[in-house]
Amino acid sequence: MFPQGRHPVRLASETHPPSAPGQPFKFTIPESLDRIKEEFQFLQAQYHSLKLECEKLASEKTEMQRHYVMYYEMSYGLNIEMHKQTEIAKRLNTICAQVIPFLSQEHQQQVVQAVERAKQVTMAELNAIIGVRGLPGLPSTVNTLYCNFLCVYCECVCVCNTVPLTHLTTALVYPLAAGLRTPLAVPGSYPGPFGMLPHAAMNGELAGAAYAGLHNMSPQMSAAAAAAVAAYGRSPMVGFDPHPHMRVPGMPPSLSGIPGGKPAYSFHVSADGQMQPVPFPPDALVGPGIPRHARQINTLSHGEVVCAVTISNPTRHVYTGGKGCVKVWDISHPGNKSPVSQLDCLLRRVYLKRSLKTHLPTTLLPNGRTLIVGGEASTLSIWDLATPTPRIKAELTSSAPACYALAISPDSKVCFSCCSDGNIAVWDLHNQTLVRQFQGHTDGASCIDISNDGTKLWTGGLDNTVRSWDLREGRQLQQHDFTSQIFSLGYCPTGEWLAVGMESSNVEVLHVTKPDKYQLHLHESCVLSLQFASCGKWFVSTGKDNLLNAWRTPYGASIFQSKESSSVLSCDISVDDKYIVTGSGDKKATVYEVIY
């Protein structure tokens, strides 16, 4: 009746008599198992429901954080745009003041009245008169201020009756607005007339070409306008590439000067906090030791995110640090695509930080080569690179859970490590012992550099401070407070200047003994690494915005810029200043040849 191997299911009433009235109900073992199974399934369903809800909340948290960053960048961009518009308004006002004295007495009075009337003009009235809708994406107050000054020129033209309105608008407004750039991380761009002009149009050809529309003006009026532009227009040496003719023809666009007219990006900050655009000297981008551009010559496929890079001395090997290992590359042959060796330094799951240094003593013997590696572990590894197979010859154990950066004294005897607990550990490399700790940072010490004479140490931290230390006396000398976390810094080999890269996207160049400093605004996100050339005349910085920027010391004239495909986490410059190596988030390092 039943298939082989199967048995009929018996009801409980068939195996056990029904419970007598008044006795507790008894479950059979199968029934108990079924109830347990149902409860388990119910709890499992609740678990999955709670897990989905938790994932949803985590997704919402990530989205909120993304919106916070977006709004922060938008507010920063709008703040910069407000400064730009204020500067434009000042220049328009100055040009107007230059033009008025060349009018007749009667016309001067009428223009002054027109200026007063312009102050009362509303956006609706201005649109009705000249049909200008203002600059898109700006607050109404900025547009009102901008258009009020534009209306002044319209009134002046109508009173003087010397030049058509369209000519004056084109001549006076477009050249000044052409240098504007969309705020950082704020979408949108200006329409055609307010687009960016090439460097040549913004430097040198401005007075001749853009003001050709003033052909109907009287000679005195034309001279006044030209003088006003020369004195108060956008200076060719304020925040622009002032030497486009010195660039090599046919240079790759990604490595040329920043395309198009740039707004002022370099500012001098006085002791009282006043910011002024920097007038670059005529030799800002020329002269011995100043690069013209850089050419990409090799890509080193590390296979993991490259958090640290360094170049040997003499320039032959590049070391790239990533997920638990360091790879050694021979760049003397540009065609090499494979590493010559691999050093397994830390646990595979641990990422190296920017703590990777080659230590090369002054002796010429090859067995003096040493590599020091640190990262998100409490141990620093000292590798002997002179042997056929690199090996660890010593390990330094710290009380901090991670090391963020390293520096080595000029005499190659002492190593300094930036610890995640904020301390600066000082190691004797000969005896492999900890000899001192500098305490001061209240959060992780993120970057470090040492003076060429070995007497002074500079450190930056996540506590928004940069500190200098006297290595002879073992004490803190100075402290500079900022409003942003410090991610990178570099001390100029020739002394006097310290460059600092910040989470806020700014690069600040401080004078070590004076309150003067320069503030540079070309990065659009946090500045992750910074390195000076050995000559001290220029330095490079990299950031989360995928950019490699080369700057002139100290005022920050932009020498060249390269945009990579991912965040650029680290960089180094060879001792002979002929090569730059960057490490990026797309699991590769890029080698550039510096062209002079």
C-alpha positions as CSV (number, residue, x, y, z in Angstrom):
1,M,0.0,0.0,0.0
2,F,2.9,2.3,0.8
3,P,6.1,2.8,-1.2
4,Q,9.1,0.8,-0.1
5,G,11.1,2.6,2.6
6,R,8.2,4.8,3.7
7,H,5.8,4.3,6.5
8,P,2.3,5.7,7.1
9,V,2.2,8.8,9.3
10,R,0.3,8.0,12.5
11,L,-1.8,10.5,14.3
12,A,-1.0,11.3,17.9
13,S,-4.4,9.9,18.9
14,E,-3.4,6.5,17.3
15,T,-0.1,6.2,19.3
16,H,-1.2,7.9,22.6
17,P,-4.5,8.0,24.2
18,P,-6.1,11.5,24.6
19,S,-5.2,13.3,27.8
20,A,-7.7,13.0,30.5
21,P,-9.6,16.1,31.4
22,G,-7.7,18.3,33.8
23,Q,-4.3,16.9,32.8
24,P,-1.6,19.2,31.1
25,F,-1.4,18.9,27.3
26,K,1.6,16.8,26.2
27,F,3.5,17.4,22.9
28,T,5.1,14.6,21.1
29,I,8.8,15.0,20.0
30,P,7.9,15.7,16.3
31,E,5.4,18.3,17.4
32,S,8.0,20.0,19.7
33,L,10.5,20.0,16.8
34,D,7.9,21.5,14.5
35,R,7.2,24.3,17.0
36,I,10.9,25.0,17.5
37,K,11.3,25.0,13.7
38,E,8.4,27.5,13.3
39,E,9.9,29.8,16.1
40,F,13.3,29.6,14.4
41,Q,11.9,30.6,11.1
42,F,10.0,33.4,12.7
43,L,13.2,34.7,14.4
44,Q,15.1,34.3,11.2
45,A,12.5,36.3,9.3
46,Q,12.7,39.0,12.0
47,Y,16.5,38.9,11.7
48,H,16.4,39.4,7.9
49,S,13.8,42.3,8.4
50,L,16.0,44.0,10.9
51,K,19.1,43.4,8.7
52,L,17.4,45.1,5.8
53,E,16.3,48.0,7.9
54,C,19.9,48.4,9.3
55,E,21.3,48.4,5.7
56,K,18.7,50.9,4.7
57,L,19.7,53.2,7.7
58,A,23.4,52.8,6.8
59,S,22.6,53.7,3.2
60,E,20.7,56.8,4.4
61,K,23.6,57.7,6.7
62,T,26.0,57.5,3.7
63,E,23.7,59.6,1.6
64,M,23.4,62.2,4.3
65,Q,27.1,62.3,4.6
66,R,27.4,62.7,0.9
67,H,24.9,65.6,1.0
68,Y,26.8,67.2,3.8
69,V,30.1,67.2,1.9
70,M,28.3,68.4,-1.2
71,Y,26.7,71.3,0.6
72,Y,30.0,72.1,2.4
73,E,31.8,72.3,-1.0
74,M,28.9,74.4,-2.5
75,S,29.1,76.9,0.4
76,Y,32.9,77.1,0.0
77,G,32.5,77.7,-3.8
78,L,29.8,80.4,-3.2
79,N,32.1,82.1,-0.7
80,I,34.9,82.2,-3.3
81,E,32.4,83.5,-5.9
82,M,31.3,86.3,-3.6
83,H,34.9,87.4,-3.3
84,K,35.3,87.3,-7.1
85,Q,32.1,89.4,-7.6
86,T,33.2,91.9,-5.0
87,E,36.5,92.3,-6.8
88,I,34.8,92.8,-10.1
89,A,32.5,95.4,-8.6
90,K,35.6,97.3,-7.2
91,R,37.3,97.2,-10.6
92,L,34.2,98.4,-12.5
93,N,33.8,101.2,-10.0
94,T,37.5,102.2,-10.5
95,I,37.1,102.2,-14.3
96,C,34.1,104.4,-14.0
97,A,36.0,106.8,-11.8
98,Q,38.8,106.9,-14.4
99,V,36.5,107.7,-17.2
100,I,34.4,110.4,-15.6
101,P,37.2,113.1,-15.4
102,F,37.5,113.1,-19.3
103,L,33.9,114.1,-19.8
104,S,32.7,117.6,-20.0
105,Q,31.5,119.3,-16.8
106,E,27.8,118.9,-17.9
107,H,28.2,115.3,-18.7
108,Q,30.2,114.6,-15.5
109,Q,27.2,115.9,-13.5
110,Q,24.8,113.8,-15.5
111,V,27.0,110.7,-15.0
112,V,27.2,111.2,-11.3
113,Q,23.5,111.4,-11.2
114,A,23.3,108.2,-13.2
115,V,25.6,106.5,-10.8
116,E,23.3,107.5,-7.9
117,R,20.3,106.2,-9.9
118,A,22.1,103.0,-10.7
119,K,22.4,102.2,-6.9
120,Q,18.6,102.1,-6.8
121,V,18.0,99.9,-9.8
122,T,16.3,96.6,-9.1
123,M,16.8,93.4,-11.1
124,A,13.3,93.7,-12.7
125,E,14.0,97.2,-13.9
126,L,17.5,96.2,-15.2
127,N,16.0,93.3,-17.1
128,A,13.4,95.5,-18.7
129,I,16.1,98.1,-19.7
130,I,18.9,96.0,-21.1
131,G,17.7,92.4,-20.9
132,V,20.6,91.2,-18.9
133,R,19.6,88.3,-16.6
134,G,22.7,88.2,-14.5
135,L,25.1,85.3,-14.0
136,P,23.5,82.0,-13.4
137,G,23.8,80.1,-10.1
138,L,24.7,83.2,-8.0
139,P,22.7,84.7,-5.1
140,S,20.4,87.5,-6.0
141,T,22.4,89.9,-3.9
142,V,25.5,89.2,-6.0
143,N,23.6,89.6,-9.3
144,T,22.0,92.8,-8.1
145,L,25.4,94.3,-7.2
146,Y,27.0,93.1,-10.4
147,C,24.2,94.5,-12.6
148,N,24.0,97.8,-10.7
149,F,27.5,98.5,-11.8
150,L,26.8,97.3,-15.3
151,C,23.9,99.8,-15.3
152,V,26.3,102.6,-14.4
153,Y,28.1,102.0,-17.7
154,C,24.9,101.9,-19.6
155,E,23.9,105.2,-18.1
156,C,27.3,106.7,-18.8
157,V,27.1,105.6,-22.5
158,C,23.6,107.1,-22.9
159,V,24.8,110.4,-21.3
160,C,28.0,110.6,-23.3
161,N,26.4,109.4,-26.5
162,T,29.8,108.5,-27.8
163,V,29.7,104.7,-28.2
164,P,26.9,102.2,-28.8
165,L,25.6,100.3,-25.7
166,T,26.6,96.9,-27.2
167,H,30.2,98.0,-27.8
168,L,30.6,99.3,-24.3
169,T,29.1,96.2,-22.7
170,T,31.3,94.0,-24.8
171,A,34.4,96.0,-24.2
172,L,34.1,96.6,-20.5
173,V,32.2,93.7,-19.1
174,Y,33.2,90.6,-21.1
175,P,36.9,90.8,-20.5
176,L,36.4,91.2,-16.8
177,A,33.9,88.4,-16.6
178,A,35.8,86.1,-18.9
179,G,38.3,85.1,-16.1
180,L,35.5,83.8,-13.9
181,R,35.3,80.1,-13.3
182,T,32.4,78.0,-12.0
183,P,32.8,77.6,-8.1
184,L,34.5,74.4,-7.0
185,A,32.1,71.5,-7.0
186,V,29.1,73.7,-7.9
187,P,27.5,72.5,-11.2
188,G,26.8,74.8,-14.0
189,S,28.9,77.2,-16.2
190,Y,28.5,80.6,-17.7
191,P,27.0,81.1,-21.1
192,G,29.0,81.9,-24.1
193,P,29.9,85.6,-23.5
194,F,31.1,84.8,-20.0
195,G,33.1,81.7,-21.0
196,M,36.8,81.3,-20.3
197,L,39.3,82.8,-22.8
198,P,42.6,81.3,-23.7
199,H,45.7,82.6,-21.9
200,A,46.8,84.8,-24.8
201,A,43.4,86.5,-24.9
202,M,43.6,87.1,-21.1
203,N,47.3,88.3,-21.1
204,G,48.7,90.7,-23.6
205,E,46.0,90.8,-26.2
206,L,43.3,92.1,-23.9
207,A,43.8,95.8,-24.4
208,G,44.3,95.4,-28.1
209,A,41.5,93.0,-29.0
210,A,38.8,93.3,-26.4
211,Y,38.8,97.1,-26.5
212,A,38.7,97.4,-30.3
213,G,35.0,98.0,-29.8
214,L,35.8,101.5,-28.4
215,H,36.5,102.8,-31.9
216,N,33.8,105.4,-31.7
217,M,35.1,107.0,-28.5
218,S,37.1,110.2,-28.4
219,P,40.9,109.8,-28.2
220,Q,40.8,111.1,-24.6
221,M,38.1,108.6,-23.7
222,S,39.9,105.7,-25.3
223,A,43.2,106.6,-23.6
224,A,41.3,106.8,-20.2
225,A,39.7,103.4,-20.8
226,A,43.0,101.8,-21.8
227,A,44.8,103.3,-18.8
228,A,42.0,102.1,-16.5
229,V,42.3,98.6,-17.9
230,A,46.1,98.6,-17.6
231,A,45.9,99.8,-14.0
232,Y,42.8,98.2,-12.7
233,G,41.8,95.5,-15.1
234,R,42.6,91.8,-14.4
235,S,46.4,92.0,-14.2
236,P,48.2,89.5,-16.5
237,M,50.3,88.5,-13.5
238,V,47.6,87.9,-11.0
239,G,46.7,84.3,-10.8
240,F,47.1,83.5,-14.5
241,D,49.7,81.6,-16.5
242,P,51.5,84.8,-17.6
243,H,53.9,83.1,-20.1
244,P,51.9,81.1,-22.6
245,H,54.5,81.8,-25.3
246,M,57.1,80.0,-23.2
247,R,55.3,76.7,-23.4
248,V,56.5,74.1,-25.9
249,P,54.1,73.8,-28.9
250,G,52.3,70.5,-29.1
251,M,52.6,69.8,-25.4
252,P,49.9,67.4,-24.1
253,P,46.9,69.3,-22.8
254,S,46.9,67.4,-19.5
255,L,50.4,68.6,-18.7
256,S,50.3,72.2,-20.0
257,G,49.4,75.3,-18.0
258,I,45.8,75.4,-16.8
259,P,43.7,75.9,-20.0
260,G,41.6,79.0,-20.2
261,G,41.8,82.2,-18.2
262,K,42.0,81.4,-14.5
263,P,40.7,83.5,-11.7
264,A,43.2,84.6,-9.1
265,Y,44.3,81.5,-7.2
266,S,47.3,82.8,-5.3
267,F,46.8,85.2,-2.4
268,H,49.2,86.9,0.0
269,V,48.0,86.9,3.6
270,S,49.4,89.6,5.8
271,A,49.9,89.5,9.5
272,D,46.4,91.1,10.1
273,G,44.7,88.5,7.9
274,Q,44.2,90.7,4.8
275,M,44.2,88.7,1.5
276,Q,45.5,90.2,-1.7
277,P,46.0,88.6,-5.1
278,V,49.7,88.0,-5.8
279,P,51.4,90.0,-8.6
280,F,53.8,87.3,-9.9
281,P,57.3,88.6,-10.9
282,P,58.3,88.5,-14.6
283,D,60.6,85.5,-14.0
284,A,58.0,83.5,-12.1
285,L,58.0,80.7,-14.7
286,V,61.4,81.1,-16.3
287,G,65.0,80.7,-15.3
288,P,67.3,77.9,-14.3
289,G,65.8,75.1,-12.3
290,I,62.2,76.0,-13.2
291,P,60.4,73.3,-15.2
292,R,58.4,74.0,-18.3
293,H,56.2,70.9,-18.0
294,A,56.3,67.2,-17.2
295,R,55.8,64.2,-19.5
296,Q,54.4,60.9,-18.4
297,I,56.9,58.2,-19.3
298,N,55.8,55.1,-17.4
299,T,52.9,53.5,-15.5
300,L,53.7,51.0,-12.7
301,S,50.8,48.6,-12.1
302,H,51.1,47.9,-8.4
303,G,47.8,46.0,-8.2
304,E,46.6,47.7,-5.0
305,V,45.9,51.2,-3.9
306,V,49.3,53.0,-3.9
307,C,49.5,54.8,-0.5
308,A,53.2,55.6,-0.5
309,V,56.0,56.1,-3.1
310,T,59.7,57.0,-2.9
311,I,62.6,57.2,-5.3
312,S,66.1,55.9,-4.7
313,N,69.3,58.0,-4.9
314,P,70.8,57.8,-7.5
315,T,67.6,57.7,-9.5
316,R,67.0,54.1,-10.6
317,H,64.5,52.4,-8.4
318,V,60.9,53.4,-7.4
319,Y,59.3,51.9,-4.4
320,T,55.5,51.7,-4.2
321,G,53.7,50.7,-1.0
322,G,50.2,49.3,-0.9
323,K,48.2,46.6,0.7
324,G,50.7,44.9,3.0
325,C,53.7,45.0,0.5
326,V,56.2,47.2,-1.2
327,K,57.2,46.6,-4.8
328,V,60.5,47.7,-6.3
329,W,60.6,49.0,-9.9
330,D,63.6,49.7,-12.1
331,I,62.8,52.9,-14.0
332,S,66.1,53.1,-15.8
333,H,64.4,51.2,-18.6
334,P,61.1,53.0,-19.3
335,G,59.7,49.8,-21.0
336,N,59.8,47.8,-17.8
337,K,56.3,46.9,-16.7
338,S,57.0,44.3,-13.9
339,P,58.6,44.9,-10.5
340,V,62.1,43.6,-9.9
341,S,61.2,42.4,-6.4
342,Q,58.4,42.5,-3.8
343,L,58.7,43.0,0.0
344,D,55.9,41.6,2.1
345,C,56.1,44.0,5.0
346,L,52.9,43.8,7.0
347,L,49.7,41.7,7.3
348,R,48.0,41.3,4.0
349,R,44.9,43.0,5.2
350,V,46.8,46.1,6.4
351,Y,47.3,49.1,4.2
352,L,50.6,51.0,4.2
353,K,50.2,54.7,4.9
354,R,52.5,57.5,3.5
355,S,55.3,56.1,5.6
356,L,57.8,54.8,3.1
357,K,61.4,56.1,3.0
358,T,64.6,55.1,1.3
359,H,67.6,55.6,3.5
360,L,70.8,56.0,1.6
361,P,73.9,56.9,3.6
362,T,76.5,59.2,2.2
363,T,78.9,56.3,1.5
364,L,79.0,55.2,-2.2
365,L,79.0,51.4,-1.2
366,P,75.9,49.7,-2.5
367,N,75.4,47.7,0.7
368,G,74.4,50.9,2.5
369,R,70.9,50.9,1.0
370,T,68.1,50.6,3.5
371,L,64.3,50.9,3.2
372,I,62.1,51.8,6.2
373,V,58.5,50.9,6.1
374,G,55.6,51.7,8.4
375,G,51.8,51.6,8.2
376,E,48.7,50.6,10.1
377,A,50.7,48.4,12.5
378,S,52.8,49.1,15.6
379,T,56.0,47.8,13.9
380,L,58.4,49.6,11.6
381,S,60.4,47.3,9.3
382,I,64.0,48.1,8.3
383,W,64.9,46.3,5.0
384,D,68.4,45.7,3.7
385,L,68.2,46.3,-0.1
386,A,71.8,45.4,-0.8
387,T,71.4,41.7,-0.7
388,P,70.2,39.8,-3.9
389,T,66.9,39.2,-2.1
390,P,65.8,42.1,0.1
391,R,65.4,41.0,3.7
392,I,64.3,42.5,7.0
393,K,67.3,43.3,9.2
394,A,65.5,44.9,12.1
395,E,62.1,45.9,13.4
396,L,61.1,48.8,15.6
397,T,58.1,48.3,17.8
398,S,56.0,51.3,18.9
399,S,53.3,51.7,21.4
400,A,51.0,53.4,18.8
401,P,48.8,51.2,16.6
402,A,49.8,53.0,13.4
403,C,52.5,55.1,11.8
404,Y,51.4,57.8,9.3
405,A,54.7,59.2,8.1
406,L,58.5,58.9,8.3
407,A,61.5,61.2,8.1
408,I,65.3,60.4,8.4
409,S,68.0,62.7,9.6
410,P,70.6,64.0,7.1
411,D,73.3,62.0,8.8
412,S,71.2,58.8,8.4
413,K,71.4,57.9,12.1
414,V,67.9,58.8,13.3
415,C,64.4,58.0,12.1
416,F,61.3,60.0,13.1
417,S,57.9,58.4,12.9
418,C,54.5,60.1,13.1
419,C,52.3,58.0,15.3
420,S,48.5,57.8,15.3
421,D,48.4,58.8,19.0
422,G,49.9,62.1,18.2
423,N,53.4,61.4,19.4
424,I,56.6,61.7,17.3
425,A,58.9,58.8,18.0
426,V,62.6,59.2,17.6
427,W,64.5,56.0,16.7
428,D,68.3,55.3,16.9
429,L,68.8,53.3,13.6
430,H,72.1,51.9,14.6
431,N,70.9,50.4,17.9
432,Q,67.3,50.0,16.8
433,T,66.0,51.7,20.0
434,L,63.5,54.4,20.9
435,V,65.4,57.3,22.3
436,R,62.7,60.0,22.6
437,Q,59.1,61.0,22.0
438,F,57.9,64.5,21.1
439,Q,54.5,65.0,22.6
440,G,52.2,67.9,21.7
441,H,49.7,66.9,19.0
442,T,46.3,66.0,20.5
443,D,45.3,63.9,17.6
444,G,47.2,61.7,15.1
445,A,50.5,63.2,13.6
446,S,49.9,62.9,9.9
447,C,53.0,64.3,8.1
448,I,56.6,65.3,8.8
449,D,59.7,66.9,7.3
450,I,63.2,67.8,8.6
451,S,65.5,70.7,7.8
452,N,68.6,70.1,5.7
453,D,70.9,70.9,8.6
454,G,69.1,68.3,10.8
455,T,68.3,70.8,13.6
456,K,64.6,71.4,13.1
457,L,61.6,69.1,12.6
458,W,58.2,70.1,11.3
459,T,55.1,68.0,11.9
460,G,51.4,68.4,11.0
461,G,48.5,66.8,12.7
462,L,44.8,65.9,12.6
463,D,44.4,68.4,15.5
464,N,44.6,71.3,12.9
465,T,48.1,72.3,14.0
466,V,51.6,72.5,12.5
467,R,54.5,72.3,15.0
468,S,58.2,72.8,14.8
469,W,60.7,71.0,17.1
470,D,64.3,71.8,18.1
471,L,66.1,68.5,17.7
472,R,69.2,69.6,19.7
473,E,67.2,70.7,22.8
474,G,64.3,68.3,22.3
475,R,61.5,70.9,22.7
476,Q,58.7,72.5,20.7
477,L,59.6,75.8,19.1
478,Q,56.5,77.0,17.3
479,Q,52.9,76.1,16.8
480,H,50.7,77.3,13.9
481,D,46.9,76.8,14.3
482,F,44.6,76.2,11.3
483,T,40.9,75.7,10.8
484,S,41.4,72.4,8.9
485,Q,43.2,69.1,9.4
486,I,46.8,68.9,8.1
487,F,47.3,66.1,5.6
488,S,50.8,66.9,4.2
489,L,53.7,69.3,4.5
490,G,57.1,70.0,3.1
491,Y,60.0,72.1,4.3
492,C,61.9,74.0,1.6
493,P,65.5,72.7,1.2
494,T,66.8,76.2,0.9
495,G,65.0,77.2,4.2
496,E,62.6,79.9,5.2
497,W,59.4,78.4,3.7
498,L,57.1,75.6,4.8
499,A,54.3,74.4,2.5
500,V,51.2,72.8,4.1
501,G,48.5,70.8,2.4
502,M,45.1,70.7,4.1
503,E,41.8,68.8,4.2
504,S,40.1,72.1,3.2
505,S,41.8,71.9,-0.3
506,N,44.1,74.9,0.4
507,V,47.9,74.9,0.2
508,E,49.5,77.4,2.5
509,V,53.1,78.5,2.2
510,L,54.4,79.9,5.6
511,H,57.5,81.9,6.3
512,V,59.2,80.2,9.2
513,T,60.2,83.4,10.9
514,K,57.8,86.0,9.7
515,P,53.9,86.2,9.8
516,D,53.8,86.4,6.0
517,K,52.2,83.5,4.1
518,Y,50.6,82.6,0.8
519,Q,47.4,80.8,0.2
520,L,46.9,78.8,-3.0
521,H,43.5,77.7,-4.4
522,L,43.8,75.3,-7.3
523,H,42.9,72.0,-5.6
524,E,39.2,71.2,-5.4
525,S,39.5,68.7,-2.6
526,C,41.8,67.7,0.3
527,V,45.6,67.9,-0.4
528,L,47.0,64.4,0.3
529,S,50.7,64.8,-0.4
530,L,53.3,67.5,-1.0
531,Q,57.0,67.4,-1.9
532,F,59.7,70.1,-2.6
533,A,62.2,69.8,-5.4
534,S,65.8,69.6,-4.1
535,C,66.6,73.0,-5.6
536,G,63.8,74.5,-3.5
537,K,62.5,76.7,-6.4
538,W,59.3,74.6,-6.9
539,F,57.2,72.0,-5.3
540,V,54.3,69.7,-6.2
541,S,51.1,68.7,-4.4
542,T,48.5,66.0,-5.1
543,G,45.0,65.6,-4.0
544,K,41.7,63.7,-3.8
545,D,40.6,65.8,-6.9
546,N,43.0,63.6,-9.0
547,L,45.3,66.5,-9.6
548,L,49.1,66.9,-9.6
549,N,50.0,70.6,-9.3
550,A,53.5,72.1,-9.6
551,W,54.0,75.5,-7.9
552,R,56.7,78.1,-7.8
553,T,58.2,78.8,-4.4
554,P,56.9,80.6,-2.4
555,Y,54.1,82.6,-4.1
556,G,52.6,79.6,-5.9
557,A,52.6,80.5,-9.6
558,S,51.2,77.4,-11.4
559,I,54.0,75.8,-13.4
560,F,52.0,72.9,-14.7
561,Q,49.1,70.6,-13.8
562,S,48.2,67.0,-14.6
563,K,44.9,65.3,-14.0
564,E,45.0,61.5,-13.3
565,S,42.1,59.0,-13.3
566,S,41.8,58.7,-9.5
567,S,42.8,60.3,-6.2
568,V,46.5,60.9,-6.1
569,L,47.6,59.8,-2.6
570,S,51.3,60.2,-2.6
571,C,54.2,61.7,-4.5
572,D,58.0,62.0,-4.6
573,I,60.6,64.0,-6.6
574,S,64.0,62.5,-7.4
575,V,67.1,64.0,-5.9
576,D,68.2,65.4,-9.3
577,D,64.7,67.0,-9.8
578,K,64.3,65.1,-13.1
579,Y,61.5,62.7,-12.2
580,I,58.2,62.8,-10.3
581,V,56.4,59.7,-9.1
582,T,52.8,59.6,-7.9
583,G,50.7,56.9,-6.3
584,S,47.0,56.8,-6.9
585,G,43.8,55.1,-5.9
586,D,43.5,53.2,-9.2
587,K,46.2,50.8,-8.1
588,K,49.1,52.3,-10.1
589,A,52.0,54.7,-9.8
590,T,52.8,57.1,-12.6
591,V,56.3,58.3,-13.5
592,Y,56.8,61.7,-15.0
593,E,59.9,63.2,-16.6
594,V,60.4,66.8,-15.7
595,I,61.1,68.9,-18.8
596,Y,63.2,72.1,-18.4
